[in-house]
Amino acid sequence: MPVTIRDVARVTGVHVSTVSRTFSAPHQVNAETRHRVLAAAEELGYRPNRAARALITGRTHNIGLIVADIANPFFPPLIKAAESHARGRDYHVFVADTNEDASVEEELVLALAKQVDGILLCSPRMSNAQIEKLSRDVPLVIVNRPVPGLPAVVMDVGQGARLAVEHLVALGHHDIALLGGPRGSWTNREIRKSATLAARSLGAELTIFGPNPPTEDGGAAQLDAVLQAGVTAVLAYNDLMAVGLIDALDHHGVKVPDQISIVGIDDTALSRRTRPTLTTVATPTAAAGRAAVDMLLQHGDDRRTTALVTLQTELVIRDSSGPGPHSPAGPGGRLQPPHDGVAS
């Protein structure tokens, strides 16, 4: 005879509803009771029937996670953190990739809507109107972009861009280029706006190239434009573009940071492996993944919520940024802190 939920309740001495809640909403059960129930279930060989539970509760205990480009190293830490956090709440995560295509994005949301309890939509390229319309079919939490009327988790990339420009100007760079990201990206707009304001307030010239694909090839493709502009420093939309440009400069015989300084955004694993190591803006992607899962599970039944969580960024200073022509330290001087120093 198969083991039932009542058998687990009898062995542990708790009510059947407590056993059910241990599997359906473990965060609502105190740790000691949860451990006792799970241990008894394991010993008895009890396995909850997810399909039956979904019919009763109306919940699948599945979450959709849609990202703009799974090959971009920005996303894996977010995905892993969201999956691990969801698993601890007895939820499974289905991951899908849009390849930066807004039409694919919409198709995926519609395809997943009936199979999940909600969707985390990361760096979406759809319009706000499209996203709002889709939210009527399935609870959505937006990651890396605020959408009016919907819950969102954003990283303050504007603050990071400002710190990057301030760092470069302090090193003596007055002519700076910004390699923009993809068209329609909220992150790109925030970086551009903050970098422009920071440069203007500090008396520096900012030349903007873009929009560009947020890839290594996208960064490398701007080599000629950067050299012709005569800038001495570059802030890139992300680490991939920064690394692509560094590689192109190296092949062209231009030394980083001796002849030109480069700063990225994201602080992916790539930034620590490239040579020179990359000065970059660290974005808390793992924390964003966990926060988004919490927000979806807390607010999944209230699609009217407008909760917004903003996570701070910080500048991580490494080897790819060095003194510019106006450096008070003079030629070859070093103003930045030791490697992997953090500015906030």
N, C-alpha and C positions, 0 to 999 in steps of 0.2 A: 504494500500500500504506500503510495507516495506521501512524503512528509508535507504537512500543510503549515500555514501560518499559525494555526491554533496549537500545533505541537510545539513550535518555538515559544509561543506565549506561555504554555504550561510549564515547560522546562525552566524558563527564565523568571517565571512568577510575575510577569507584567501583562497588561491588557493587550488584547489583539491589536487595538488601534496603535499602541506604542510600537509594536513590531512592524506594523505597516508603515508608520511614520519613519522608522529607522531606515527603511529602504527607499521611501518616496521623498522624504525631506529630512535627511540625517542631521542637518544643522539645527533642527528644532528639538532634538533629543540630547539630553546631557551626555557627556563623554563616557561616564562609567556605565550607564544603561546601554548606550549604543555599542560599546565594546562587548558587554555581556550578551546582547542579542546577536551580534554578528558572530561571536564565538560559538554560541549555541547553534545558530543556523549552519555554520561550517561543520560542526560536529555531527549534526543530524542529516546533513546533506540537503538542506532546504535551498531552493533557488526560486526567487520571485519570478512570476510569469509577467514579463513586461507587456506583452500584447494584451493580456487580460487586464492588467492594471491600467493600461491606456484606455481601454473601453470603459472602465469604471470611472476613472478620474478625468478623462479627456486630455491627459498629458502623455506625451511620448517619451519624455525624459531624453530627448535628443535636441541638440542645438546646432544650427547652421553657422558656419564661419566662412564668409566670402572675402577674399583678398584680391587686390589689384594685380599682383604678380608674385606667385609663390617662389619664383627664382630670385627675387630681390632679397638679399640677406636681412633687410629690415623686418620682414614678416615672420621667419621661423621662430625667433624668441617669443613673439606675441602668440603665435599658434601653440607652441609648446606650453606656455604658461596658462593659456586659456583652457587647453585640453586637460592639463593636470588639475587645475582648479575646479573645472567642471566635474571631473571624475571623482573628486573628493565630495562632491554634492550629489553623486549618483546620476550624473548626466554624461552622455556621450556626445562628441563633437564631430560633425561632418564638415570637412574642409573642401572648398571649391575655389578655383582660380579664374579670374575674368580676362587675364592678359590685357589689362588696361582698356577693355572694351565696354562701354556703357550699355550697349544692347545685350551683350552676353550677361552682364550684371543683372539686368532686369529679368532675363530668362531664368537665371539661376534662382533668384528670389522666388519667382512664381513656381518653379519646379520643386523647391524645398518647402514651400509654405505649408503643405498638408502633411509633411513628414517630420516636422520639428515643432517645438514649443516656442521658438523665437530664433531670430537671426542676428548675428553680429556682422555688420556691414563695414568693412575696413577700407579706408581711403577710397570711397566711392567716386565714380566719374559721372554718374547720372545727375540730372538737375534736381534741385530741391523739390520741385513739384512732382517729379517722378517718384522720388523716395517717399514723400508724404502719401502719395496715392497707394504705393505698395504697403505702407504701414497699416492700411486699413484691412489688409488681408492677413498679416502676420506681425506680431510684435517685433520691432526693430530697435537695436541699439547701434548708433553710428560711432565708429572709432576713427579718430584722426580727422574729424570734420564736424562742426556744429551744424545742425539743421533745425531751423525754428520749429518748435512744437514737438520735437522728438528728443528722447534721452541720448546723451552723447558723452564720450570720453575723448578729450583732446590733449595733445601735448603742446606746450607753449613754444612752438618753433620760432615765433616772433621774438620772444625773449632771447632765444639762442642765436638768432641772426644778429640781433643787436650786440650781444656779447662778442660774436665773431668779428664784426666790423670794428668795435672798440679795440679789440686785441690787435687787429692789423694796423689800425691808425696809431696805436701806442708804439708799435714796432717801427713806425716811420713810413708807412705806406699811405700815400695820398691819392693814388690812382688804382682803383679796385674794380674788378669785373665780377659780376654775378651771373653764373650759369643757371638760368631758370629751368624749372621742371616742366612737366606736361601741362598742356592747356586744360583748363577746367579743374585743376587741383587746388583745393583750399590751402593746403600746405604751401604751395608755390606762391599763392597770393599773399599769405602771411609773411613769408620770408622776404618777398620783394618789397612789401610795404615797410616792414621794420628795417631792412637793410638800407632802403632809400632814406628814411627819416634819420637813421643813425649817421649815415655818411654826411647828410646835409648839416646836421647839428655839429659835426666834428670838422667841417670844412674840407671833406674829402670828395673826390669825384667818383661816382659809381656808374659804370657802364654795364647795361643789362643785355645779355644774349639769350634769346629764347622766344617761345617755348622750345624745349628739347625733350627727347625721350630720356627717361630717368635711368639710363644704362651706362655702362663703360663706353660703349660706342658713341653714345650721346655726348659724353664728355670729350672724347678724343676728337669728335667732329668739329669742335670749337677751337682746335689748336690754332689755325690760321687767324681766326678772328681775334683771339686773345693776343697773339704776337703782334698783329697789325695795330691793335688798339694801344699798345705800349704800356699796358698796366703792369704793376709790379706785384700784385696779389690777386687771388681769385677765391671767391666763396662759391661753392657748388651746391646745388639743390640737395644732393645726397652724396654719400661716400662712393657709390658706384661711379658717378660722373667725375668726382675728384680723382679717383684712382685711374680712370680712363684717360683723363687729361695729363696726369703725372707720367703715365706710360708713354703717351704721345710726345710730351716734352722731352723725355729721356731719349727717345728715338731721334728727336730733332737736335739733340746735343744741348738742351737747355737744362741747367741744374736747378733742382728744388732742394732747399729754399734759397740757395745762394743768388740765383738770378730772378726767381719768382716764387712767392709763397702761395701755398694752397691750403684751403680749409674746407672740410666736408661737413655733412650733417647726417647724424644717426648713431655714430659710434658703433658700427657693426664690427664683427670679428675681423673683417677685411682691413679695417683701419689700423689694426695692430700688427698686421702681417706684411703690409706693403712697405717698400723701402723708397724713400724715408717713411717712417711711421707717420700716420696722418693726424694732424690737429683737426678736431671735429667737435660738433655739438652732440652731446649724448642725449638721446631721447629714451624715456623709460617705457620701452615697448612691452616688456614682460608685465610691468605693473599695470599698463593699459589693458592687457589681455585679461588679467584677473579682475580688474575693476569693471570691465565690460560684462563679464560673466555674472558678477554680483548684481550689477544693475539690471541685467535681463531677467534674472531669477526673482529679484525683488519687485520689479515693476512690470513683469510680463502680463499681468492681468489688468494693468492700468495703462492703456495705450495713450492716455492724455498727458502722461508725465512729461515734463520738460527738463528733467534733472540734467545738469551739466557738471562733469568732473574735469578739472583742468590740472594736468600734471606738469611739474616744472622741468626745464631742461638745464643743462650746464655745459660749459666749454671745457673740453679736455685738450690740454696743450701738449703736443708731441713735437716731432722733428720737421714737419713739412712747412712750418711757418718760422720765418727768421727776419732779421732787421731789414728795413727798406731803405731807400735812398735818403730819407729824412730822419733817420734814426738818431736820437740824441747820444746813443752809445758809439756812434761813428761806424765806419766801414768794418764789417766783420764782428761788430759787437753783438752780445747776446742779452736780450732783455727778458725773455720769457722764463717762467719757473722751470724746474727740472722736468724731465720727461714724465708724461702722464699727470702733470699738474692740472688742477681743476680750478677754473674761475667761475664764480657765481655772482 
